[in-house]
Each structure stands twice: as structure tokens, then as C-alpha cells.
Amino acid sequence: MKNKRSAAALREERWGWFMIAPTIIGLVVLNLWPFVQTLYASFCEHLSFGHYKFIGLQNYVDMFQNAEFWKATWNTVFFCILTVPVGVALALMIALLLNANVKFKGGFRTIFFLPLVCAPAAVAMVWRWIFNGEYGILNQILGAKIQWITDPKTAVLAVAVVAVWSSVGYDAVLLLAGLQNIPKTLYEANSIDGAGKIRQFFTITLPMVSSTLFSVLIMRLMASMKIYDLIYMMADETNPALTDMQSLMYLFYRSSFVAGDRGYGSAIIIWTILKMPSPACLLPICTGIRF
């Protein structure tokens, strides 16, 4: 009987490995191996397609001595500061409103989620028209002549507004799912004890939704660190504010595919990966809410 059970357990284990094998192979082929290649390329000079010459740490030395690189690093960090706290806070606020007993709740969920399903190119075109300094609708409303996209002081802010607008609906839907998993009996018992809405939010809602909030925070932070598409579609090479708004990913694109220096671009990617905070660093922020 023991041998039969062992054989059955062995077959089950083999089937388990067989079922997860496609995912493991996909991760190795599409994630792990490209990372190893990028790491190697960061220590090389790109000669031609598929050919590299090992030059050691020279790419990193050039990168750290480049003022444009440090400006792109600060732009990326500043963009995260602008988008992550504001975006997550707005998403939580919208999720709370959608979780309340309001009419046309399903329609509001669709409206807030709609920006995510829109083509990024179409979104960028609309917002470029809104931010246009000459005939943009925003300047028409404000009665001003602000060059939102070409002014270095407002370029990053304009891209941050578009990024928050595009992602807040998706984050709100995720947080709404977390809110709907909170038992109603907790609010009823807390109401009997005389707790108001604000106290219930900090003692019940926020602790119970902290795991979902943590996931949303991580996803939004990673997306902000990798911002590229909005900058590419809202600015061009002739934009005088390009240096003041380009992120590390955009600098990687210009270095690798415009200048053709893929070794230097690979070094930028490795720096971005090392600079990106791990989930373990942010875990106390969300789990600390429970206390």
C-alpha cells in the first residue's frame, strides 16, 4: 500500500511539473535569457547586429559621467512621485464611491475603466490637442497661453496627468474587488459601537483592503518606472523640453535604436532594474496599516 501511494504521489508530482512546464519555459526563454543577454551586452560595445566587443565597465563609467543620464533618472523618480501617490489615492476614492449604493453604478464602472481599453496613440493625440499651447482646450478654459508640453516646467506634469487619467480606472476596479470582499457584518458591529464613517474607514476598510492596495501600489510603481510610450507619443525629437521630460526608458530607446549604442542602452536597463524598489521594501507601508 505504501509503494502504491508513493507511485501515485510520484505520478501526481510529474503531472504537476508537466502542467507548469510551459510557464517555466516561457519565463526562461522570454525573461531570464533576455536579461542575461542584456547584462552581458551592458559590458560590451555594440559592433553590428548580434556582434559585441567586451569592454568591461566602460559603458557604466560613461553613463555615470553623463549629465543627461542623471537628468533622466531624476525625471523617472519625479514622475513616480507625481503619479503613484496621486493615482492610488484617486483610485481608492473612486472605488469607495463605486462601492456605495449609487444609481447607474455599472455605468460609472464602465466609464472609469474605458481609458484603459482606448488605444494609447489615440489617447496621446487627444491629450496633445488638450495641452496645445496655441489652441488647446485647456488654455481656452483657463484663458492662458501655457506651453504645457514644450515648457520644461510643465512637460513632466502634463505627461503625469495623462498617465494618472489612463490608469486610475483599472486601479479602482481592482480596489473595488477588494472592498467587496469585506464582510458587511464588520461595519454593522462597528456601527453598534458608535463608530462613524471616518473611523470605520481607518479601522476596517483600510486594513482589510491593504493587500489589494499593496498589489496596486506595486503595479503602479513598476508602470511609472517604465514610462516610455506616453513620452514618445506626446513629444518628439524637436521638442525643446525633451531632455527635461525623458525617462530612463526613453533614454534607453534613443541610445539603443536612434544612436545605435546598444551596449550603453543595456547599461541603462540594468541601472533601472537595480534602482527599482523591490516589493519587500514597500510591504511594511501597506501591512503597517493594519496596526
Backbone as CSV, one residue per row, in Angstrom:
resi,resn,N_x,N_y,N_z,CA_x,CA_y,CA_z,C_x,C_y,C_z
1,MET,0.831,-1.204,0.000,0.000,0.000,0.000,0.868,1.257,0.000
2,LYS,1.965,1.172,0.767,2.848,2.331,0.848,3.496,2.600,-0.498
3,ASN,3.894,1.515,-1.208,4.520,1.684,-2.512,3.534,2.254,-3.521
4,LYS,2.271,1.785,-3.437,1.254,2.287,-4.335,1.005,3.775,-4.109
5,ARG,0.951,4.153,-2.841,0.767,5.578,-2.541,1.955,6.393,-3.036
6,SER,3.147,5.853,-2.872,4.332,6.570,-3.339,4.304,6.715,-4.854
7,ALA,3.872,5.656,-5.553,3.788,5.733,-7.010,2.738,6.745,-7.448
8,ALA,1.607,6.775,-6.737,0.561,7.738,-7.064,1.038,9.166,-6.814
9,ALA,1.763,9.364,-5.687,2.289,10.699,-5.393,3.326,11.123,-6.428
10,LEU,4.133,10.149,-6.897,5.134,10.460,-7.910,4.486,10.855,-9.229
11,ARG,3.423,10.120,-9.615,2.710,10.465,-10.840,2.066,11.844,-10.737
12,GLU,1.511,12.141,-9.568,0.900,13.458,-9.359,1.941,14.560,-9.442
13,GLU,3.116,14.290,-8.886,4.175,15.291,-8.946,4.643,15.514,-10.388
14,ARG,4.748,14.423,-11.150,5.163,14.547,-12.542,4.132,15.326,-13.352
15,TRP,2.863,15.055,-13.099,1.818,15.798,-13.792,1.853,17.286,-13.419
16,GLY,2.161,17.553,-12.142,2.285,18.947,-11.717,3.391,19.678,-12.470
17,TRP,4.577,19.032,-12.576,5.678,19.634,-13.325,5.332,19.785,-14.801
18,PHE,4.602,18.792,-15.328,4.202,18.850,-16.735,3.262,20.024,-16.992
19,MET,2.369,20.305,-16.044,1.395,21.376,-16.235,2.032,22.764,-16.145
20,ILE,3.047,22.897,-15.288,3.670,24.216,-15.130,4.877,24.395,-16.039
21,ALA,5.247,23.338,-16.786,6.419,23.420,-17.665,6.298,24.533,-18.704
22,PRO,5.132,24.731,-19.377,5.050,25.838,-20.348,5.328,27.205,-19.743
23,THR,4.828,27.424,-18.523,5.083,28.712,-17.864,6.554,28.882,-17.531
24,ILE,7.178,27.814,-17.014,8.598,27.889,-16.663,9.449,28.121,-17.912
25,ILE,9.136,27.385,-18.990,9.885,27.567,-20.237,9.700,28.984,-20.775
26,GLY,8.465,29.500,-20.693,8.216,30.862,-21.150,8.983,31.893,-20.349
27,LEU,9.053,31.703,-19.032,9.795,32.642,-18.193,11.283,32.611,-18.507
28,VAL,11.819,31.406,-18.738,13.253,31.286,-19.033,13.575,31.891,-20.396
29,VAL,12.763,31.560,-21.403,13.040,31.997,-22.768,12.764,33.485,-22.954
30,LEU,11.662,33.979,-22.360,11.231,35.348,-22.621,11.678,36.349,-21.564
31,ASN,12.111,35.870,-20.396,12.503,36.792,-19.327,13.937,36.585,-18.864
32,LEU,14.244,35.379,-18.436,15.564,35.131,-17.834,16.690,35.231,-18.854
33,TRP,16.537,34.566,-20.008,17.601,34.597,-21.014,17.813,35.996,-21.600
34,PRO,16.757,36.743,-21.937,16.992,38.130,-22.384,17.680,38.988,-21.336
35,PHE,17.370,38.753,-20.052,18.057,39.517,-19.005,19.547,39.196,-18.985
36,VAL,19.904,37.900,-19.131,21.315,37.517,-19.162,22.011,38.160,-20.362
37,GLN,21.339,38.168,-21.510,21.911,38.798,-22.697,22.091,40.306,-22.508
38,THR,21.103,40.940,-21.881,21.204,42.382,-21.630,22.336,42.684,-20.664
39,LEU,22.468,41.849,-19.632,23.548,42.042,-18.670,24.911,41.921,-19.345
40,TYR,25.059,40.940,-20.209,26.326,40.784,-20.940,26.567,41.957,-21.881
41,ALA,25.515,42.383,-22.589,25.657,43.480,-23.540,26.048,44.781,-22.854
42,SER,25.655,44.931,-21.581,25.994,46.167,-20.858,27.494,46.300,-20.618
43,PHE,28.241,45.204,-20.740,29.699,45.234,-20.582,30.407,45.199,-21.935
44,CYS,29.641,45.438,-23.007,30.215,45.307,-24.350,29.950,46.559,-25.177
45,GLU,30.712,46.656,-26.258,30.469,47.664,-27.287,29.760,46.990,-28.445
46,HIS,28.674,47.597,-28.903,27.907,47.002,-29.994,28.582,47.336,-31.319
47,LEU,29.006,46.299,-32.039,29.695,46.481,-33.303,28.735,46.443,-34.477
48,SER,27.932,45.394,-34.550,26.919,45.246,-35.586,25.842,44.320,-35.048
49,PHE,24.878,43.997,-35.861,23.756,43.191,-35.405,24.242,41.839,-34.884
50,GLY,24.052,41.616,-33.567,24.433,40.349,-32.962,25.898,40.222,-32.618
51,HIS,26.710,41.263,-32.836,28.143,41.203,-32.563,28.505,42.261,-31.518
52,TYR,29.234,41.810,-30.483,29.614,42.689,-29.388,31.088,42.490,-29.061
53,LYS,31.696,43.549,-28.523,33.084,43.503,-28.076,33.129,43.848,-26.592
54,PHE,33.695,42.969,-25.788,33.740,43.157,-24.341,34.668,44.324,-23.995
55,ILE,34.117,45.302,-23.245,34.913,46.477,-22.862,34.852,46.718,-21.351
56,GLY,34.322,45.778,-20.598,34.298,45.911,-19.144,33.271,46.912,-18.661
57,LEU,33.681,47.783,-17.764,32.774,48.736,-17.122,32.691,50.077,-17.841
58,GLN,33.195,50.167,-19.051,33.263,51.453,-19.734,31.890,52.063,-19.961
59,ASN,30.894,51.239,-20.307,29.539,51.769,-20.508,28.984,52.388,-19.233
60,TYR,29.257,51.756,-18.102,28.774,52.289,-16.827,29.523,53.558,-16.447
61,VAL,30.814,53.612,-16.757,31.596,54.825,-16.490,31.054,55.981,-17.320
62,ASP,30.815,55.726,-18.608,30.259,56.776,-19.462,28.867,57.190,-19.009
63,MET,28.098,56.229,-18.551,26.730,56.515,-18.127,26.716,57.408,-16.888
64,PHE,27.536,57.073,-15.909,27.552,57.848,-14.668,28.174,59.229,-14.841
65,GLN,28.933,59.419,-15.905,29.531,60.730,-16.180,28.659,61.584,-17.100
66,ASN,27.541,61.037,-17.524,26.670,61.735,-18.469,25.584,62.489,-17.702
67,ALA,25.527,63.790,-17.868,24.519,64.601,-17.174,23.113,64.268,-17.668
68,GLU,22.984,63.905,-18.934,21.672,63.557,-19.467,21.110,62.316,-18.784
69,PHE,21.979,61.367,-18.454,21.543,60.159,-17.749,20.995,60.496,-16.368
70,TRP,21.687,61.338,-15.624,21.227,61.705,-14.280,19.938,62.516,-14.349
71,LYS,19.791,63.320,-15.390,18.542,64.059,-15.570,17.390,63.103,-15.852
72,ALA,17.617,62.083,-16.675,16.587,61.091,-16.958,16.238,60.286,-15.706
73,THR,17.239,60.001,-14.882,16.981,59.285,-13.625,16.087,60.114,-12.710
74,TRP,16.392,61.394,-12.593,15.562,62.257,-11.753,14.158,62.403,-12.343
75,ASN,14.063,62.507,-13.667,12.743,62.603,-14.287,11.893,61.374,-13.977
76,THR,12.513,60.198,-13.997,11.787,58.959,-13.691,11.319,58.947,-12.244
77,VAL,12.205,59.325,-11.338,11.834,59.362,-9.917,10.746,60.408,-9.677
78,PHE,10.896,61.571,-10.290,9.911,62.640,-10.131,8.558,62.228,-10.703
79,PHE,8.584,61.513,-11.821,7.343,61.029,-12.417,6.646,60.041,-11.481
80,CYS,7.414,59.180,-10.840,6.823,58.247,-9.862,6.213,58.991,-8.685
81,ILE,6.899,60.042,-8.228,6.377,60.831,-7.108,5.063,61.513,-7.493
82,LEU,4.971,61.949,-8.742,3.767,62.636,-9.200,2.591,61.688,-9.411
83,THR,2.854,60.500,-9.920,1.763,59.631,-10.376,1.336,58.582,-9.366
84,VAL,2.266,57.966,-8.662,1.913,56.817,-7.811,1.032,57.218,-6.630
85,PRO,1.436,58.169,-5.765,0.555,58.508,-4.634,-0.788,59.080,-5.073
86,VAL,-0.752,59.989,-6.047,-1.996,60.614,-6.505,-2.896,59.588,-7.183
87,GLY,-2.312,58.761,-8.051,-3.101,57.770,-8.771,-3.743,56.749,-7.858
88,VAL,-2.987,56.233,-6.893,-3.539,55.227,-5.970,-4.598,55.850,-5.063
89,ALA,-4.354,57.076,-4.594,-5.342,57.744,-3.736,-6.647,58.011,-4.495
90,LEU,-6.549,58.494,-5.723,-7.747,58.714,-6.534,-8.470,57.404,-6.831
91,ALA,-7.706,56.351,-7.110,-8.320,55.052,-7.387,-9.075,54.535,-6.164
92,LEU,-8.499,54.700,-4.981,-9.181,54.269,-3.767,-10.438,55.087,-3.516
93,MET,-10.362,56.384,-3.774,-11.536,57.241,-3.605,-12.665,56.843,-4.571
94,ILE,-12.304,56.593,-5.820,-13.300,56.183,-6.810,-13.892,54.825,-6.452
95,ALA,-13.040,53.909,-5.974,-13.531,52.588,-5.580,-14.522,52.686,-4.423
96,LEU,-14.258,53.575,-3.470,-15.183,53.769,-2.359,-16.518,54.321,-2.844
97,LEU,-16.465,55.257,-3.793,-17.700,55.817,-4.330,-18.487,54.781,-5.129
98,LEU,-17.774,53.963,-5.906,-18.447,52.935,-6.698,-18.993,51.810,-5.823
99,ASN,-18.415,51.638,-4.653,-18.880,50.599,-3.737,-20.111,51.029,-2.949
100,ALA,-20.418,52.310,-2.976,-21.590,52.821,-2.261,-22.853,52.534,-3.060
101,ASN,-23.974,52.714,-2.421,-25.265,52.490,-3.076,-25.651,53.716,-3.896
102,VAL,-25.177,53.748,-5.136,-25.484,54.858,-6.037,-26.147,54.303,-7.288
103,LYS,-26.931,55.127,-7.941,-27.584,54.712,-9.170,-26.571,54.697,-10.325
104,PHE,-26.870,53.856,-11.310,-26.035,53.744,-12.501,-24.605,53.328,-12.149
105,LYS,-24.489,52.433,-11.129,-23.166,52.014,-10.663,-22.383,51.304,-11.763
106,GLY,-23.057,50.397,-12.500,-22.374,49.686,-13.575,-21.893,50.610,-14.671
107,GLY,-22.664,51.644,-14.985,-22.246,52.603,-15.999,-21.032,53.398,-15.578
108,PHE,-20.985,53.797,-14.307,-19.820,54.533,-13.816,-18.564,53.664,-13.859
109,ARG,-18.699,52.385,-13.527,-17.536,51.487,-13.599,-17.009,51.408,-15.029
110,THR,-17.916,51.324,-15.985,-17.508,51.271,-17.389,-16.814,52.559,-17.813
111,ILE,-17.350,53.696,-17.386,-16.773,54.987,-17.757,-15.357,55.135,-17.211
112,PHE,-15.157,54.763,-15.953,-13.830,54.898,-15.352,-12.841,53.900,-15.941
113,PHE,-13.324,52.729,-16.376,-12.442,51.711,-16.928,-12.136,51.955,-18.404
114,LEU,-12.933,52.788,-19.063,-12.831,52.994,-20.503,-11.460,53.483,-20.973
115,PRO,-10.776,54.408,-20.261,-9.463,54.866,-20.755,-8.458,53.746,-20.951
116,LEU,-8.594,52.655,-20.179,-7.624,51.575,-20.297,-7.757,50.830,-21.614
117,VAL,-8.963,50.746,-22.162,-9.170,49.997,-23.401,-8.976,50.871,-24.639
118,CYS,-8.768,52.154,-24.435,-8.507,53.047,-25.575,-7.070,52.868,-26.059
119,ALA,-6.864,53.020,-27.348,-5.523,52.898,-27.918,-4.627,54.013,-27.373
120,PRO,-3.425,53.675,-26.890,-2.523,54.714,-26.355,-2.244,55.841,-27.346
121,ALA,-2.149,55.503,-28.636,-1.903,56.545,-29.642,-3.064,57.522,-29.717
122,ALA,-4.300,57.001,-29.647,-5.467,57.876,-29.672,-5.528,58.744,-28.423
123,VAL,-5.203,58.145,-27.272,-5.183,58.908,-26.018,-4.165,60.042,-26.101
124,ALA,-2.967,59.737,-26.613,-1.920,60.757,-26.712,-2.335,61.880,-27.664
125,MET,-2.979,61.537,-28.765,-3.416,62.564,-29.726,-4.444,63.500,-29.103
126,VAL,-5.389,62.931,-28.362,-6.418,63.761,-27.725,-5.799,64.687,-26.696
127,TRP,-4.901,64.137,-25.877,-4.307,64.968,-24.830,-3.322,65.990,-25.396
128,ARG,-2.688,65.691,-26.507,-1.835,66.699,-27.151,-2.676,67.871,-27.641
129,TRP,-3.874,67.579,-28.100,-4.770,68.653,-28.518,-5.249,69.448,-27.305
130,ILE,-5.521,68.743,-26.198,-5.959,69.433,-24.981,-4.842,70.340,-24.457
131,PHE,-3.594,69.877,-24.488,-2.462,70.623,-23.936,-1.810,71.565,-24.948
132,ASN,-2.357,71.658,-26.145,-1.750,72.522,-27.143,-1.680,73.963,-26.645
133,GLY,-0.491,74.570,-26.809,-0.294,75.906,-26.268,-0.989,77.006,-27.038
134,GLU,-1.347,76.768,-28.308,-1.947,77.804,-29.128,-3.471,77.736,-29.127
135,TYR,-4.020,76.549,-29.379,-5.475,76.426,-29.491,-6.025,75.272,-28.645
136,GLY,-5.284,74.835,-27.642,-5.723,73.739,-26.789,-6.925,74.122,-25.944
137,ILE,-7.772,73.129,-25.669,-8.989,73.398,-24.910,-8.684,73.807,-23.470
138,LEU,-7.581,73.298,-22.916,-7.244,73.656,-21.531,-6.882,75.133,-21.422
139,ASN,-6.095,75.631,-22.358,-5.760,77.047,-22.351,-6.976,77.911,-22.646
140,GLN,-7.891,77.391,-23.466,-9.121,78.128,-23.735,-9.958,78.278,-22.462
141,ILE,-10.005,77.220,-21.662,-10.764,77.278,-20.402,-10.096,78.205,-19.403
142,LEU,-8.758,78.099,-19.312,-8.022,78.910,-18.346,-7.787,80.336,-18.830
143,GLY,-7.967,80.576,-20.116,-7.678,81.890,-20.669,-6.208,82.229,-20.592
144,ALA,-5.352,81.186,-20.808,-3.907,81.376,-20.688,-3.218,80.930,-21.976
145,LYS,-1.902,81.125,-22.020,-1.089,80.716,-23.164,0.084,79.879,-22.660
146,ILE,-0.219,78.821,-21.939,0.811,77.969,-21.345,1.216,76.889,-22.343
147,GLN,2.516,76.757,-22.566,3.043,75.707,-23.442,3.247,74.449,-22.593
148,TRP,2.189,73.665,-22.418,2.214,72.563,-21.472,3.249,71.500,-21.823
149,ILE,3.387,71.177,-23.091,4.254,70.069,-23.485,5.659,70.532,-23.843
150,THR,5.818,71.753,-24.285,7.132,72.240,-24.713,7.846,73.066,-23.649
151,ASP,7.170,73.371,-22.558,7.797,74.107,-21.465,8.408,73.109,-20.473
152,PRO,9.714,73.187,-20.183,10.346,72.234,-19.268,9.708,72.204,-17.884
153,LYS,9.074,73.304,-17.466,8.476,73.353,-16.133,7.169,72.568,-16.035
154,THR,6.493,72.378,-17.150,5.179,71.726,-17.121,5.119,70.437,-17.939
155,ALA,6.189,70.086,-18.650,6.148,68.925,-19.541,5.927,67.628,-18.770
156,VAL,6.697,67.415,-17.705,6.536,66.189,-16.919,5.165,66.154,-16.257
157,LEU,4.691,67.291,-15.795,3.374,67.359,-15.168,2.275,66.971,-16.152
158,ALA,2.392,67.426,-17.400,1.385,67.092,-18.411,1.353,65.591,-18.677
159,VAL,2.525,64.967,-18.803,2.576,63.519,-19.025,2.039,62.772,-17.805
160,ALA,2.320,63.276,-16.595,1.832,62.633,-15.377,0.308,62.664,-15.303
161,VAL,-0.291,63.765,-15.731,-1.757,63.867,-15.735,-2.357,62.808,-16.649
162,VAL,-1.783,62.631,-17.833,-2.283,61.630,-18.782,-2.105,60.228,-18.217
163,ALA,-0.978,59.971,-17.566,-0.723,58.646,-17.008,-1.720,58.307,-15.906
164,VAL,-2.000,59.264,-15.023,-2.968,59.029,-13.950,-4.363,58.824,-14.529
165,TRP,-4.736,59.659,-15.485,-6.056,59.534,-16.114,-6.235,58.172,-16.781
166,SER,-5.172,57.645,-17.374,-5.260,56.381,-18.105,-5.339,55.174,-17.186
167,SER,-4.770,55.261,-15.999,-4.637,54.075,-15.138,-5.570,54.059,-13.940
168,VAL,-6.163,55.203,-13.586,-6.923,55.271,-12.339,-8.150,54.364,-12.388
169,GLY,-8.765,54.185,-13.552,-9.941,53.332,-13.640,-9.623,51.872,-13.385
170,TYR,-8.523,51.394,-13.943,-8.117,49.996,-13.741,-7.785,49.744,-12.273
171,ASP,-7.038,50.652,-11.657,-6.713,50.505,-10.242,-7.968,50.550,-9.380
172,ALA,-8.922,51.391,-9.755,-10.163,51.491,-8.989,-10.953,50.186,-9.051
173,VAL,-10.965,49.532,-10.212,-11.679,48.262,-10.333,-11.036,47.192,-9.447
174,LEU,-9.710,47.156,-9.403,-9.022,46.196,-8.540,-9.326,46.462,-7.066
175,LEU,-9.284,47.733,-6.672,-9.578,48.077,-5.279,-11.045,47.832,-4.951
176,LEU,-11.921,48.022,-5.925,-13.346,47.754,-5.710,-13.576,46.275,-5.417
177,ALA,-12.832,45.420,-6.112,-12.944,43.984,-5.834,-12.514,43.670,-4.404
178,GLY,-11.465,44.347,-3.927,-11.045,44.157,-2.536,-12.066,44.677,-1.546
179,LEU,-12.685,45.809,-1.856,-13.699,46.371,-0.959,-14.929,45.471,-0.856
180,GLN,-15.307,44.832,-1.936,-16.499,43.993,-1.928,-16.286,42.681,-1.190
181,ASN,-15.040,42.353,-0.881,-14.754,41.143,-0.104,-14.791,41.392,1.396
182,ILE,-14.976,42.646,1.804,-15.047,42.953,3.235,-16.438,42.582,3.756
183,PRO,-16.541,41.756,4.786,-17.863,41.376,5.314,-18.644,42.578,5.836
184,LYS,-19.907,42.665,5.488,-20.748,43.768,5.938,-20.979,43.732,7.443
185,THR,-20.847,42.545,8.023,-21.083,42.419,9.465,-20.072,43.226,10.278
186,LEU,-18.879,43.425,9.730,-17.882,44.222,10.448,-18.344,45.667,10.588
187,TYR,-18.913,46.217,9.530,-19.419,47.589,9.588,-20.632,47.687,10.514
188,GLU,-21.485,46.670,10.495,-22.660,46.696,11.353,-22.272,46.649,12.827
189,ALA,-21.314,45.777,13.163,-20.860,45.691,14.549,-20.166,46.971,14.975
190,ASN,-19.407,47.570,14.068,-18.710,48.810,14.387,-19.680,49.965,14.550
191,SER,-20.759,49.953,13.775,-21.777,50.999,13.903,-22.497,50.899,15.240
192,ILE,-22.727,49.682,15.707,-23.359,49.492,17.008,-22.490,50.063,18.120
193,ASP,-21.172,49.959,17.942,-20.243,50.515,18.937,-20.134,52.033,18.851
194,GLY,-20.826,52.632,17.879,-20.844,54.092,17.765,-19.781,54.677,16.864
195,ALA,-19.158,53.862,16.042,-18.107,54.361,15.151,-18.729,55.047,13.941
196,GLY,-18.144,56.160,13.529,-18.606,56.878,12.348,-17.936,56.379,11.086
197,LYS,-18.245,57.018,9.954,-17.709,56.589,8.673,-16.186,56.736,8.594
198,ILE,-15.677,57.823,9.150,-14.233,58.039,9.077,-13.489,56.994,9.895
199,ARG,-14.002,56.722,11.098,-13.357,55.711,11.941,-13.456,54.331,11.306
200,GLN,-14.585,54.025,10.678,-14.727,52.739,10.008,-13.746,52.598,8.851
201,PHE,-13.474,53.715,8.183,-12.528,53.668,7.068,-11.130,53.285,7.550
202,PHE,-10.698,53.875,8.674,-9.341,53.615,9.158,-9.224,52.332,9.968
203,THR,-10.303,51.867,10.566,-10.233,50.665,11.396,-10.677,49.395,10.670
204,ILE,-11.476,49.546,9.605,-11.973,48.361,8.901,-11.551,48.380,7.431
205,THR,-11.947,49.414,6.711,-11.748,49.439,5.256,-10.281,49.392,4.871
206,LEU,-9.495,50.313,5.411,-8.089,50.392,5.029,-7.297,49.146,5.419
207,PRO,-7.440,48.614,6.639,-6.715,47.371,6.956,-7.146,46.184,6.096
208,MET,-8.452,46.054,5.833,-8.941,44.894,5.096,-8.577,44.937,3.613
209,VAL,-8.385,46.135,3.081,-8.071,46.255,1.652,-6.571,46.471,1.426
210,SER,-5.771,46.358,2.490,-4.340,46.665,2.388,-3.606,45.720,1.441
211,SER,-3.994,44.439,1.389,-3.318,43.511,0.478,-3.556,43.899,-0.981
212,THR,-4.794,44.257,-1.305,-5.083,44.718,-2.667,-4.394,46.043,-2.943
213,LEU,-4.376,46.923,-1.962,-3.706,48.215,-2.105,-2.214,48.027,-2.362
214,PHE,-1.639,47.045,-1.714,-0.219,46.752,-1.908,0.049,46.311,-3.342
215,SER,-0.803,45.432,-3.869,-0.644,44.962,-5.253,-0.783,46.113,-6.251
216,VAL,-1.772,46.961,-6.027,-1.978,48.109,-6.913,-0.785,49.058,-6.852
217,LEU,-0.262,49.265,-5.653,0.892,50.156,-5.479,2.110,49.631,-6.222
218,ILE,2.345,48.326,-6.134,3.489,47.731,-6.820,3.327,47.857,-8.335
219,MET,2.153,47.511,-8.849,1.927,47.595,-10.295,2.054,49.024,-10.804
220,ARG,1.525,49.990,-10.046,1.591,51.374,-10.496,3.021,51.892,-10.448
221,LEU,3.782,51.483,-9.430,5.170,51.924,-9.320,6.007,51.354,-10.461
222,MET,5.799,50.080,-10.778,6.553,49.471,-11.870,6.193,50.109,-13.210
223,ALA,4.912,50.389,-13.410,4.497,51.036,-14.661,5.086,52.435,-14.779
224,SER,5.154,53.161,-13.665,5.717,54.512,-13.691,7.222,54.495,-13.936
225,MET,7.902,53.487,-13.389,9.338,53.378,-13.616,9.655,53.077,-15.077
226,LYS,8.731,52.410,-15.768,8.963,52.001,-17.159,8.255,52.906,-18.157
227,ILE,7.879,54.103,-17.754,7.142,55.002,-18.639,7.965,55.317,-19.887
228,TYR,7.365,55.134,-21.026,8.033,55.407,-22.296,7.033,55.836,-23.370
229,ASP,5.940,55.076,-23.502,5.037,55.265,-24.636,4.398,56.647,-24.657
230,LEU,3.969,57.136,-23.486,3.334,58.453,-23.454,4.310,59.557,-23.847
231,ILE,5.544,59.452,-23.366,6.552,60.458,-23.713,6.844,60.403,-25.210
232,TYR,6.932,59.191,-25.752,7.232,59.028,-27.174,6.137,59.630,-28.047
233,MET,4.872,59.461,-27.621,3.759,59.915,-28.450,3.380,61.372,-28.200
234,MET,3.751,61.923,-27.039,3.395,63.300,-26.741,4.520,64.284,-27.051
235,ALA,5.728,63.782,-27.248,6.864,64.648,-27.560,7.607,64.061,-28.752
236,ASP,8.416,64.862,-29.390,9.238,64.395,-30.497,10.652,64.931,-30.322
237,GLU,11.521,64.588,-31.245,12.930,64.964,-31.122,13.147,66.470,-31.207
238,THR,12.181,67.194,-31.785,12.319,68.652,-31.904,11.769,69.392,-30.688
239,ASN,11.204,68.671,-29.747,10.629,69.301,-28.554,11.751,69.868,-27.686
240,PRO,11.734,71.167,-27.380,12.813,71.742,-26.569,12.832,71.231,-25.134
241,ALA,11.715,70.657,-24.690,11.639,70.149,-23.320,11.910,68.653,-23.238
242,LEU,12.380,68.040,-24.316,12.558,66.590,-24.332,13.544,66.130,-23.266
243,THR,14.661,66.818,-23.123,15.649,66.434,-22.122,15.088,66.545,-20.719
244,ASP,14.183,67.483,-20.498,13.617,67.702,-19.173,12.436,66.788,-18.878
245,MET,12.000,65.996,-19.854,10.862,65.113,-19.616,11.156,63.651,-19.944
246,GLN,12.287,63.350,-20.588,12.548,61.968,-20.972,12.876,61.119,-19.748
247,SER,12.373,59.905,-19.748,12.617,58.959,-18.671,13.811,58.079,-19.024
248,LEU,14.146,57.173,-18.116,15.236,56.251,-18.397,14.904,55.338,-19.574
249,MET,13.634,54.920,-19.674,13.248,54.055,-20.782,13.321,54.797,-22.121
250,TYR,12.980,56.073,-22.106,13.083,56.851,-23.344,14.544,57.092,-23.703
251,LEU,15.383,57.317,-22.698,16.813,57.471,-22.960,17.398,56.171,-23.497
252,PHE,16.922,55.048,-22.972,17.352,53.748,-23.488,16.976,53.601,-24.965
253,TYR,15.763,54.016,-25.317,15.324,53.947,-26.711,16.206,54.812,-27.606
254,ARG,16.480,56.022,-27.184,17.294,56.921,-28.009,18.720,56.409,-28.138
255,SER,19.262,55.847,-27.050,20.645,55.356,-27.083,20.772,54.090,-27.918
256,SER,19.787,53.175,-27.787,19.906,51.879,-28.448,19.456,51.903,-29.899
257,PHE,18.324,52.569,-30.187,17.720,52.453,-31.504,17.880,53.709,-32.365
258,VAL,18.182,54.839,-31.758,18.435,56.056,-32.537,19.941,56.247,-32.727
259,ALA,20.698,56.212,-31.615,22.151,56.360,-31.705,22.839,55.046,-32.072
260,GLY,22.184,53.897,-31.859,22.761,52.606,-32.208,23.751,52.063,-31.203
261,ASP,23.838,52.665,-30.021,24.773,52.206,-28.980,24.009,51.288,-28.020
262,ARG,23.868,50.027,-28.391,23.056,49.106,-27.600,23.750,48.652,-26.326
263,GLY,25.057,48.708,-26.296,25.762,48.396,-25.056,25.461,49.426,-23.978
264,TYR,25.521,50.700,-24.348,25.180,51.785,-23.423,23.715,51.700,-23.016
265,GLY,22.823,51.391,-23.965,21.409,51.236,-23.644,21.162,50.090,-22.695
266,SER,21.899,48.993,-22.844,21.763,47.864,-21.929,22.191,48.247,-20.520
267,ALA,23.206,49.080,-20.402,23.640,49.544,-19.078,22.545,50.374,-18.415
268,ILE,21.820,51.163,-19.202,20.701,51.941,-18.662,19.606,51.015,-18.133
269,ILE,19.338,49.923,-18.861,18.327,48.969,-18.423,18.736,48.318,-17.110
270,ILE,19.977,47.908,-16.993,20.450,47.272,-15.755,20.354,48.250,-14.591
271,TRP,20.708,49.510,-14.830,20.587,50.526,-13.787,19.133,50.699,-13.353
272,THR,18.220,50.692,-14.302,16.797,50.836,-13.990,16.302,49.669,-13.156
273,ILE,16.730,48.452,-13.490,16.321,47.273,-12.731,16.859,47.346,-11.308
274,LEU,18.123,47.745,-11.152,18.715,47.832,-9.818,18.097,48.952,-9.008
275,LYS,17.682,50.024,-9.673,17.107,51.169,-8.965,15.656,50.918,-8.556
276,MET,14.983,50.003,-9.259,13.577,49.752,-8.983,13.429,49.090,-7.614
277,PRO,12.633,49.670,-6.695,12.471,49.088,-5.363,11.743,47.759,-5.443
278,SER,12.160,46.826,-4.608,11.517,45.520,-4.584,10.217,45.593,-3.795
279,PRO,9.295,44.643,-4.021,8.048,44.627,-3.252,8.276,44.524,-1.756
280,ALA,9.378,43.852,-1.350,9.639,43.710,0.077,9.872,45.052,0.758
281,CYS,10.395,46.034,-0.007,10.633,47.359,0.572,9.334,48.096,0.850
282,LEU,8.313,47.852,0.020,7.050,48.558,0.168,6.037,47.793,1.013
283,LEU,6.339,46.530,1.349,5.390,45.730,2.104,5.041,46.343,3.457
284,PRO,6.022,46.877,4.231,5.653,47.480,5.518,4.722,48.683,5.385
285,ILE,4.761,49.361,4.248,3.900,50.540,4.073,2.447,50.146,4.101
286,CYS,2.100,49.042,3.420,0.705,48.606,3.339,0.305,47.733,4.522
287,THR,1.211,46.809,4.902,0.848,45.947,6.017,0.843,46.709,7.330
288,GLY,1.595,47.806,7.411,1.598,48.621,8.631,0.259,49.288,8.878
289,ILE,-0.580,49.381,7.848,-1.902,49.962,8.000,-2.755,49.164,8.979
290,ARG,-2.458,47.876,9.094,-3.247,47.016,9.965,-3.130,47.429,11.424
291,PHE,-2.058,48.110,11.743,-1.846,48.495,13.126,-2.368,49.891,13.405
